[in-house]
């Protein structure tokens, strides 16, 4: 069994079964750690750097997990702490903007079952030992694997226990084959209808200024859509707006941030925002100019055109984001289960952990969940 590790910036906090866990409370101190480690798109330096810079109402808490004997890296867990209803909670740096959450794993970390158990125990013990006296650890939306390696933290819960899931479209090398598989969506027809407008074109923003222009349009269009549905819209508040624009600023040049649009002389008709990491693309936001453009199905069309453009650049995995809207099935997306974990760090956190476990169990029984969920939510 091999353990790897990270240098300790703030003093050793915990050492369990040969595993050292250290914490830093400033992302800039941790950012260079495991820069070549296994991760998903949402543990990318551009994403986390922008996140910790934008969201100031929570306290950064980044766990650096290492081999106590050799000082080699094992993992880094980008987290935060905050207080809700008097309960001190530790969770991933997310606040609802990330499609998944995971540790960053060292490339050569050998995490067999015993090593995984030791890492998980060390992390929980270290959190309990901190002077902050945390009450609850909540780790949500975790994929089963990170960069092809098993996610050690997911073993703390049940695969698929999250109420959310990814929606993955896998493609081969021939995009024409994929187009044939979704022919009922009539995307070629939608493209012809859109092209009747003067100046009609599809574009991907190639510089920061254009990306920010399209994000401004996206905010306006999404807010109008949410107002029509009677739903609250927060993605254009100061923190979220700053976050998405910083992701674009850092990531446009290298193709990590992908902002695309359907544009004609009349208007920006539809937009998307997503992130690309290797051969995988995550679609995060879609907007369109409203019902007057419905004949060309602008939201679907801008999504399909984005997929076609990225496929030509080598992308073969398209995750259409969490949530199970019908259009994702029409695109051929298959659900990808995610895992939630809740662990009481004190007696005060125990009722909340029990509540989370009950909610996870009830998801297997939809009829019972419909009756019990309102009562369970009172503990949230």
N, C-alpha and C positions, 0 to 999 in steps of 0.2 A: 504494500500500500504506500503510494507516494504522496507527499503533501508539498504544496508550493506556497509562496507567501509574498507579503508586501512590507516595505519599510514602515515603521510606526512613527507618525508625525506628532501625535498628541499624548503619548504615553500608553503603555500596555494596559488594556482594559480587562481582557479575559484570555486565559489560556486553558483550553479543554482538550484532553486527549491529543496533545501535540499541535493543536490549532490555536493560533493567536488571532484575536479580533481587536482591531483598533478603530477608532472613530475620528473623523474630521468633520468640521462644521462649516467648511467653506469649500464649495465645489472647485474653486481655482487651485486649491492645494491638492485635490484628488485627481484633477483632470488628466494629468500625464500618466497616471497609473493604468496599467493594462491597456495601453493605447492600441495594441495589436491583438487584444483578446477577442474571444467569441462573444457576439452580441447580436441583438436585433436592431432594426433601424431606429428604435426608440431609446437605445442606449448609446447612440452615436454622439460624439462630442458636440456637434452642432446643435442637436436636439437638447441635450442636457445642459449645455452651456447657456442656451437661450432660455431654457425653463428656469434654472436657478436664478438667472438675472431678472426674469420678468415677475415671478411670483414671490412677493416679499412678506406675505402674511403668515408664512410657515417657516420653520427653522430647518435648514439643511442638516442632515445626519447621514453621512456616507460611511458605510462599514467597509473596512479593508481587512480581508481575511487572508491569513498567511500561515505557512508552516513555522511554528515557533522555533524549530531547531535550525532550519536551513535559510530562513528568510526569503523563500521563494513565494511568488504570487499564487494564490488559489482563485480568489474572486473579489469583486467589488460590488457592493449593493447600494445603488443610489436611492436614498430614502430622505424623508422629512419627518418632523414631529410637529404636532399641533394639539390644541385642546378643544374638545367638543363636549358641551354639556358637563364640563368639569372632568372629563376623562382624557388622560394624556395618551394620545394615539401615535404610533409609529407606522408609516406606510411608505409605499414607493413615491418618488417624485412624479406625480401624475396629475391629480386634480381633474381627471376626466379628459385630458387632451391626448393621451397616449392610447394606442390600440392594444398594446400589450406591455407588460413589465417583466423584467428579468434581471438577474445578476449578470455582470460581465465576467466571463470565465477565462482564466489563463489558457493559452493555446495548448500547453503541455500538461495541464492538470489531469491527474489520473483519479477520477472520482468513482471508485467502486462503491458498493452498498455501504460498506463500513466507513469509508471516507466521507460519503454523503451524510451519514448519520452524525458523524463527528463534527462536520462543518455546521450542520443545522443546530445541533445542541450547543456548540460554541457560540453561535450568533445569538440564540435565545438567552443563554446564560449571560452573555456580555451586555445585552440590553437590560436585563434585570439588575445587573450590577451597577449600572450608571447612576449617578447621583440625581438624575432627573426624575427618578421613580416613575417610569412609564407604566401604563396600565394595560395597554392592548397593542398587539402587533397584527396589522392587517396587510396581507400581501394579495393583491387582486390582479386578475387578468394575466396569469402567468402561462406562457406556452410550455409544453412538455419538453421541448428541446431548444437549445440555444446554439446556433451555429453547428447543428448536427450532433451536439453533445447533450446528454440528459441534463435537464435543469434540476440541480440538487434541491432547490427550495420547493419545487413542485411536489416532491415526495412527502412534504409535510401535510399535503391535502389529497383530495381525490380528483383525478383527471376529469375535467368536465363539470366541476362543481360550481364554476362561475355561471352567472345568469347571462353572460355575454359570450360570444364566440367570434372568431375570425370567419371570413368567407373567401376561400381561396379558389382562384381559377388557374389551373395548370395548363400550359400550352406547349406544343411541340415547336419544331423549327419552321413549319409552314403556316403562316398566319391565315392563308386562304382556307385551310382545313378548319381553323377555329371560326372564321366567318361563316362557313357552311353550317357549322354546328349551332349557330344562333340566327339562322336565316329568318326565323319567325319574327324576330325583332325588327326586320326590315330597315336595317341601318343604311344600306345603299340608297333606299328610297328617301330616307330622312336627309341624307347628305345631298341628294339632288334637289329636294325642296329648299334646303338652306341655301344652296348655291344659286338659286334664282334671285337672291338679293345682291345688289351691287356691292362689290368689294368683299364678298364672302370668302372667308379663309379660316383655317385652323392654325393656331400658333402656340408655341411653347416659349415662355419668357426667357430671353437669353441674357438679360442683365437685371441688376437689382432695381433700377428705376422702373422698368416695365413690370417687373414682378410686383412691386408695391402698388402700382396703378391698378393692376388686376385684383390685388387683394382688397383695395378700396372698393372696387365694384362688387366683389364677392360679399363684403360686409353689408353693403346696401341691399343687394338682392336677397341675401339670406335673411336679413332683418325683416324685409317686406314679406317674405314667405312665412316666417314665424309669426308675424303680426296677424296675417290672414288666418293662420291656423289657431290663433289664440294662445300661442306658446311663448314662453320667455326666451329671449335671445341674449347670450352673454359674450359671444365670441368677438364682439367689437368693443368690449370694455377696455379700459387702459391696459390691464395686465395681459389679456389675451391678444389684443392688437399688437402690443409690443412684442409678445412672444412669437407670433407667426411671422412678423416682419423681420425679426432677428434671425429666425430659421432661414428665411429667404435670403437675407443679406449674406449669411455665412455659407449657405449651401447651393446657391444658384450656379456659381461658376463651375463647380465640379459635378453638377447633375444630381446632387443629393436632394435638393428641394426642386420639385417640379410643379410649376404653375402654368396651366394651359388655358386656352380660351377659344371659343367660336366668336369671330368678329366679322362685322360687315360695316358698310358706311353708316348705317343707321344706329348701331349700338354694339356694345359688347353683349352678346346674346347669352353666353354661358361660360362658366369658369370651373376649374378644378384646382385643388391643392393636394399634393401628395408628396411622399418621400420615397426615394429609391436607395436601396442598399444592395450592392451586388446585382444578382439577377432577380431580385424581388422588389416589387413596387407596392406601396400601401396608399390607397385612395382615402383621403381624410375628409375633404369637404367638396361639395358640389353646389353651384348656384346657377340660376337662370333668370332671364328677364321677365318671366311671367307667362300667363295664359295666352297672350296674343301671339306667342311664338310656338304654341303647342303642336302645330302641324309638322314641325321638324323634330319633335321630341328632343329639345336642346340638351337636357340633362343627360339623357342616355347617349346622345350623339357625341357630346364632348368627352364623355367617359370612353366610348369606343374608339374615338379618334386618338385619344391619349394612349390607350392600350396599343393601338396599331403603331404609333410613333415609337413607343418604348420597346415594343417587340422588335422593331427594325434595329434597335440599338443593343439587343441581346437579352432583354428582360423576358423571363419565361414564367414567372410566378407573380400573379396579380391578386393581392388581397383587397377586397372591396370594403373593408372596414367592418367593425363590430356592428351588431344590429342585423335583423333578419328581414329587411324589406324584400318584397316580392321581386323587384327588378334584379336582385342579385342572383336569384335562382335562374332567371331568364338569361343572365350572362353566363350561366353554367357554374356558378360558384358552389363549392362544397363546404359545409361547416367545419371549422377547426376548433376543437374544444379547448377551453382555457380553464385554469385552476385558481380558486380562491382559497386562502388560508387565513384563519384567525386563531391567535394564541394569546391567552391571558398572561400578562406579565405581572399582575398583582391581583389581589382578591377583588379590587374595584373593577377590574376589566373582565372578570369571569362571566357576569351576566351577559355582557356584550358578545363575548366569544361564544357562549351557549346559543345566543340568538342567531348569530351568523351560522353556526353549525346546523341549527334547526332549519333555517331558510335554505341552506344548501341541500339538506336531505329532502325537504319538501319539493324541490324541483323535479324529483323523480315521480311525484304524484300530483299532477296539475290540479285535479279536482279538490283534493285536500288543501293544496296550497292556496286556492281561491278563498277558502274559508278561514284558514289560519294566518295568512300573510298580514292582514290589517292589525291583528294583535301583536304579531312579532315586530312589526315596524315601530311600535311605540318605544322599543328599546334602542332604536338606531340613534 
